[in-house]
Amino acid sequence: MSRALPKYNKRRVTFIGGAAAVALSGTVIAGFALAGETPDSGAKNARTLAGPGTITCPDVRSKLPAVPASAKAEVDRNLALLNTQIQEANKRLVDTVGQGGPNFVQNAILGPLKDKRVSTVNRIATAIGRTAAKPQGLDSLATCTLNAAGTNAGGGAAGKPQAGGNAGNAGNAGNAGNAGNAGNAGNAGNAGNAGNAAAGTITCPDVRSKLPAVPASAKAEVDRNLALLDTQIREANTRLVNTVGQGGPNFVQNAILGPLKDKRVSTVNRIATAIGRTAAKPQGLDSLAACTLNK
């Protein structure tokens, strides 16, 4: 009996050790299965699983005709601005993952980006058109798309469905039905008033009254941009009405007021530049860019 006990204990230890190894192996295998990756690729693609996607826009530079030397600096500046706008939109895409409803990306990011690009490509066309044939149809390149199967900065594989049901954040569809965000905080209680002025109105500082004397050579350009400021406010108020009930508490700021401020900064800077060509350039006009929501 005493000699049999060590053999029994040895078999018992072997059995327990084997069971533990199987359990550990099963845990590792299950971990990789849940991640949707093989052991070799899991580490490289770990961050892609929550990737919100990336925004892709048509290339404008390759569609331009020969650029006159007199327009090159302005064209290059606006081409660089197009790249900056895409970078900012991609950053906003990352920063707002989980916000809003199924139309959030279109209303808060892609729509405002298109508006900015329309203004920018039109400035490019105008700059070329001063000394050469003005290119037509560049604004058809303004619309961008969301590549829902985004990759991470390291170039990993496309995002895959998560346990939470966020299937690669396709168009932020994983945020649909975000009940906690139903009803825009800026429009509380207006769910039944779609298209109603009760959505509020947007008010912006008056720029015209803050301008110095405008040189005759700059008057046409200044007037055009002052009219554009008015158009931007009207478009923002239209969007305010059309999006009643959408998004979360920051929807109006992210989707309407923020993009409106960006547009106004560009516009008042153009006004200042136009005046500054033949007179003292007015300073601080961009302090008039921020607008507010009046309920």
Buried (B, 14 or more C-beta within 10 A) or exposed (E): EEEEEEEEEEEEEEEEEEEEEEEEEEEEEEEBEEBBBEEEBBEBBEBBBBBBBBBEBBEBEEEBEEBBEEBEEBBBEBBEBBEEBBEBBBEBBEEBBBBBBBBBBBBBBBBBBBBBBBBBBBBBBBBBBEEBEEBEEBBEBBBBEBEBBBBBEEEBBBBBEBEEEBBBBBBBBBBEEBEEBEBBEBBEEBEEBBEEEBBBBBEBBEBEEEBEEBBEEBEEBBBBBBEBBEEBBEBBBEBBBEBBBBBBBBBBBBBBBBBBBBBBBBBBBBBBBBBBEEBEEBEEBBEBBBBEBEE
